Amino acid sequence: MTRVLVTARDGSFAARGQVAPTGGTAVVDRIETSAAHRRRGLGRLVVHALCEDALARGATTGVLGGTPDGRALYEALGWRAEAPLVSLRHAATDRTGHGGSHRGRPPADTGRRREPPPRGLAPRG
């Protein structure tokens, strides 16, 4: 993984991003520019540096999950939307049905009926 961090002259955060090449595909992630430093080309600088690094490592395809705020930047840099992105979160529950942290363990059995996964998506075992 490669991370890029841009700081202001006073050392404060200005922009950042990271890329993780996985063979021919590189996942670009966590692109962010501080509100105080937007519209100065820092997002472009970060994305360009990350893409150059991924290309040097053999990636030929990039994957990026961006926000609507960043879409204009990414499209200006040659990225194109392939599909809408849906962000989902699953909160584990304890035996009483209340939220809780299971620290990587599966949630306790709550006695509720669990639907089997869709055909073809069953966990490997």
C-alpha positions, -999 to +999 in steps of 0.1 A: +000+000+000+012+035-008+000+065+011+003+102+000+000+130+026+002+167+018+007+191+046+004+229+047+034+250+056+024+250+092+023+212+092-015+209+093-033+184+071-041+195+036-048+163+015-042+126+015-050+093-003-038+057-006-036+030-032-033-008-028-022-025-060-034-061-061-020-076-092-035-059-123-060-039-103-053-010-079-078+001-053-076+039-048-091+049-014-094+076+012-089+106-011-095+136+010-087+174+009-091+196+039-119+222+034-093+250+040-072+237+011-098+228-016-098+241-051-059+243-052-052+212-072-042+190-042-068+163-049-055+161-084-019+159-072-027+131-047-047+110-073-020+115-099+008+104-076-012+073-065-020+063-100+016+067-111+027+045-082+001+018-091+011+019-128+048+014-118+037-016-098+020-032-128-016-022-123-036-017-155-070-011-139-081+012-111-110+009-088-123+039-068-153+043-046-159+081-046-183+105-031-205+128-052-183+157-040-153+141-057-169+129-088-161+160-109-124+156-100-122+119-108-140+124-141-117+152-151-088+128-144-102+102-168-122+080-144-157+070-154-186+058-133-193+021-139-220+015-114-237+032-084-222+024-051-243+015-021-228+018+013-241-008+038-234-014+075-243-043+097-244-037+134-239-069+154-264-075+182-260-092+215-284-118+229-309-091+240-310-076+205-291-046+215-260-034+196-226-045+209-190-049+199-180-085+192-144-077+183-143-098+152-165-127+166-198-135+150-228-121+168-244-143+195-274-164+185-304-142+192-329-170+185-341-152+154-346-171+122-317-165+099-324-167+062-299-188+042-276-168+019-287-165-017-278-195-039-242-194-050-232-170-022-228-195+006-196-192+026-168-215+016-161-241+042 
